[in-house]
Amino acid sequence: MENAFPHKVYHLPVYRKALEIFKISRAMASYFSEGKNIMEMDLSANPRYHFAGSLVNESLQLAPGIASVATAKNNASRLRRINRIRNAAKNLRNYCKKLEFSGVKELEFLGMLRREIQQFDQMVNDWTYKK
């Protein structure tokens, strides 16, 4: 593979935003689940813990998704990968809603993440239409 990945993809604002969303999701999930690790969250019977783990798992798909779009060889592949990114962002918004309904009291954290996801969506749109 080309050595272009670190130089071109890593510096893309949309890629950096994806990393930022992952960091925020991970910190929120840790806080909401009282410090449990991802495996414990996924196996938990507590819906809040489960949704928090799913939030992290979904956010983990964004940055590699951006990298895969940037390195896609044809338009059909690029479009499939962009759709996966958009679905992951949609799922993140749904997990925020589920966390809210599960009784999370720190709604300002969820609002902050939602704003980041909204910015990410706009960045993805701007980036994909530029390509």
Residue pairs with C-beta under 8 A, 6 or more apart in sequence:
1 71
2 71
4 71
5 67
5 71
8 70
9 15
9 66
9 67
9 70
9 71
10 16
12 66
12 70
12 127
13 123
13 127
14 66
14 120
14 123
14 124
14 127
15 63
15 66
15 67
15 70
17 116
17 119
17 120
17 123
18 59
18 62
18 63
18 65
18 66
18 120
19 63
20 116
21 59
21 62
21 92
21 113
21 116
21 117
21 120
22 56
22 59
22 60
22 62
22 63
24 59
24 112
24 113
24 116
25 55
25 56
25 58
25 59
25 92
25 113
26 56
26 59
28 52
28 55
28 109
28 110
28 113
29 38
29 41
29 52
29 53
29 55
29 56
30 36
31 106
31 109
32 48
32 49
32 52
32 99
32 104
32 106
33 40
33 41
33 44
33 46
33 48
33 49
33 52
33 53
36 44
36 49
38 53
38 56
38 57
40 49
40 53
41 49
41 50
41 52
41 53
41 56
42 50
42 53
42 54
42 57
44 50
44 53
47 98
47 102
48 99
48 102
48 103
48 104
51 95
51 98
51 99
51 102
52 99
54 91
54 95
55 92
55 95
55 96
55 99
58 88
58 91
58 92
58 95
59 88
59 92
61 84
61 85
61 88
62 85
62 88
62 89
62 120
65 81
65 84
65 85
65 88
66 85
66 124
68 81
69 78
69 81
69 82
69 85
69 128
72 78
72 81
78 128
78 131
82 124
82 128
85 124
86 121
86 124
89 117
89 120
89 121
89 124
92 113
92 117
93 114
93 117
96 110
96 113
96 114
96 117
99 110
100 107
100 110
104 110
